[in-house]
Amino acid sequence: MTLAAPAVSRSVVEATELPRIIRVRPNFHVAAFGLMKLLPARFMLDRAEERGEVGPGTTVLETSSGTFGLGLAMVCRLRGYPLTIVGDPAIDAPLKRRLEHLGARVEICPKPSPVGGYQRARLDRLEELRAEYPNHWVPGQYSNPDNPRSYALVAEQLAETIGVPDCLVGAVGSGGSTSGTSSFLRMLVPELTLIGVDTQRSAIFGQPDGPRVLRGLGNSLVPPNVDHSGYDQVHWIGAAEAFAATRELYARHCLFMGPTSGASFKVADWFARRNPDATVVALLPDEGYRYQDTVYSDEWLRAQGLAHAGAAEPYEVVTPTEPGGSWTWLNWGRRSLGAVS
């Protein structure tokens, strides 16, 4: 057999922006990203350059507490744009160092806003920076339509490798990956089931905002890029369930991922077992390197009271605010947020 010569990538971004498609059971696949937010960061900057919004001397400003900031820092470094990231204490010291080593300036908002939490505080500081930098560009991952549009490449990759799945499952933060990937797949198969994975005390799907142990998904505000009318089911999953699933991903499947991936995997696994004739894909957005001293530490889990598997099955609710334990789900039925809440 003659093997085709591997393609040579023009940059690390091009080489790593798409996921690995891995079958974990006959009807269950995962799309495992090294750094999911590389794709929208690159795509959004490409479009901005094409429109003339970014050029020599432009400073890029953005709010992020995690992987979008890292993806944007990589793209800006390779293209020579100065970057300022406005974050919050969720940016731990190792991530802050990684951003700074890539030339990014990192500002941390130390206190949450009384309304809207850290997300609101970050956005307020971002507005102040816009006035300080006349020649600037803000990607705006939560509202920029180029964020969900970037996931056409993921939809194409899935369709060409395993075909259009019956069900797509993914964590929801900005709304880009789930809303974007599903919208393109539904051009081929409109009946595709979309399941959004959120966490308790996130405002995205109608719960009141509050402190959250599980980070990387959820939001204190409702991002415009979340197309609520696209979701068939919504799950609110707790930290214990997500952390245990993250450890299971590594122990059973050798996939070293972060807790946002664990949350997506947990829900997708549940749906795949209940629907053995359906092809299910879980989007796994983050690797586990940031969590070696937390989620992958038995001592840390015990100290947090999270060294257990949590609920084995979700409890079905009829409204987002109905109590139901640490893992609940709602038959969203492709309705608007107002229609459900």
QUIVENGI-V189035 format. One record per backbone hydrogen bond with DSSP energy under -0.5 kcal/mol. CO is the residue of the C=O (numbers start at 0). NH is the residue of the N-H. E is the energy in kcal/mol with one decimal. If there is no record, write none. Layout:
co/nh/e
CO/NH/E
CO/NH/E
This chain:
co/nh/e
0/2/-0.6
6/8/-0.6
10/14/-1.8
11/15/-1.4
12/15/-0.6
12/16/-1.5
15/33/-0.5
19/21/-0.6
19/31/-2.6
21/23/-0.6
21/29/-2.7
24/27/-1.7
26/279/-2.8
27/23/-2.4
27/24/-1.9
28/281/-2.0
29/21/-2.7
29/31/-0.7
30/32/-0.7
30/283/-2.7
31/19/-2.4
33/286/-0.7
34/37/-1.8
35/38/-1.4
35/39/-0.6
36/40/-1.9
37/41/-2.6
38/42/-2.5
39/43/-2.9
40/44/-1.8
41/45/-2.4
42/46/-2.3
43/47/-2.1
44/48/-2.4
45/49/-2.2
46/50/-1.9
47/52/-2.5
47/53/-0.9
48/51/-1.0
54/57/-2.3
57/81/-0.5
58/136/-2.1
59/83/-2.4
60/138/-0.6
61/85/-2.7
65/69/-1.2
66/70/-2.7
67/71/-2.7
68/72/-2.2
69/73/-2.0
70/74/-2.0
71/75/-2.9
72/76/-2.2
73/77/-2.0
74/78/-1.5
75/79/-1.4
75/80/-1.9
81/59/-3.0
82/104/-2.8
83/61/-2.0
84/86/-0.6
84/106/-3.0
85/63/-2.0
86/108/-2.9
87/90/-2.6
89/91/-1.2
91/95/-2.6
92/96/-2.3
93/97/-2.1
94/98/-2.5
95/99/-2.4
96/100/-2.7
97/101/-1.0
98/103/-2.2
99/102/-1.9
103/105/-0.5
104/84/-3.0
104/106/-0.5
106/86/-3.6
106/108/-0.5
107/109/-0.7
108/88/-0.5
112/116/-1.0
115/118/-0.5
115/119/-1.7
116/112/-1.9
116/120/-1.9
117/121/-2.8
118/122/-2.1
119/123/-2.4
120/124/-2.0
121/125/-2.2
122/126/-1.8
123/127/-1.4
124/128/-2.0
125/129/-1.9
126/130/-1.1
127/131/-1.0
128/132/-1.5
131/133/-0.6
133/135/-1.1
134/58/-2.3
136/60/-2.3
136/138/-0.5
139/142/-1.4
139/143/-3.0
141/224/-2.2
143/146/-2.0
143/147/-0.5
144/148/-1.8
145/149/-1.3
146/149/-0.7
147/150/-1.3
148/151/-1.7
149/152/-1.2
150/154/-2.2
151/155/-2.5
152/156/-2.2
153/157/-2.6
154/158/-2.6
155/159/-2.1
156/160/-1.3
157/161/-2.2
157/162/-1.4
165/192/-2.9
166/280/-2.3
167/194/-2.7
168/282/-2.8
169/196/-2.2
170/172/-0.5
171/217/-3.0
174/178/-1.5
174/179/-0.5
175/179/-2.0
176/180/-2.3
177/181/-2.0
178/182/-1.7
179/183/-1.6
180/184/-2.2
181/185/-2.5
183/186/-0.9
184/187/-1.5
184/188/-2.4
188/191/-1.8
192/167/-2.9
193/195/-0.5
193/231/-2.7
193/232/-1.7
194/169/-2.0
195/197/-0.6
195/234/-2.6
196/171/-2.3
197/236/-2.5
198/201/-0.9
200/209/-1.9
201/206/-0.8
202/205/-1.6
212/214/-0.7
218/202/-2.8
220/222/-0.8
222/225/-1.8
224/226/-0.8
225/227/-1.2
226/229/-2.1
227/230/-1.5
230/333/-2.9
231/332/-2.2
232/195/-2.4
233/329/-2.4
234/197/-3.7
234/236/-0.6
235/327/-2.2
237/241/-2.1
238/242/-3.1
239/243/-2.3
240/244/-2.2
241/245/-2.0
242/246/-2.1
243/247/-2.1
244/248/-2.4
245/249/-1.3
246/250/-2.9
247/251/-2.9
247/252/-0.7
248/252/-1.3
248/254/-1.9
249/253/-1.4
253/255/-0.7
254/256/-1.4
255/287/-1.7
257/260/-0.5
257/261/-1.8
258/262/-2.3
259/263/-1.9
260/264/-2.8
261/265/-2.4
262/266/-1.8
263/267/-2.5
264/268/-2.8
265/269/-1.8
266/270/-2.3
267/271/-2.8
268/272/-2.0
269/273/-1.7
270/274/-1.4
274/277/-2.0
277/279/-0.6
278/165/-1.6
278/166/-2.0
279/28/-3.1
280/168/-2.7
281/30/-2.9
281/283/-0.6
282/284/-0.6
283/32/-2.8
284/35/-1.9
285/257/-2.6
287/290/-1.7
288/291/-0.9
290/293/-1.0
290/295/-2.4
293/296/-2.0
295/297/-0.6
296/300/-2.2
297/301/-2.4
298/302/-2.2
299/303/-1.8
300/305/-3.0
300/306/-0.5
301/304/-1.1
305/307/-1.4
313/315/-0.5
314/328/-2.0
316/330/-0.5
318/321/-1.3
325/237/-1.1
326/314/-2.4
327/235/-2.7
328/316/-2.8
329/233/-1.9
329/331/-1.7
331/334/-0.6
335/339/-1.4
336/340/-2.9
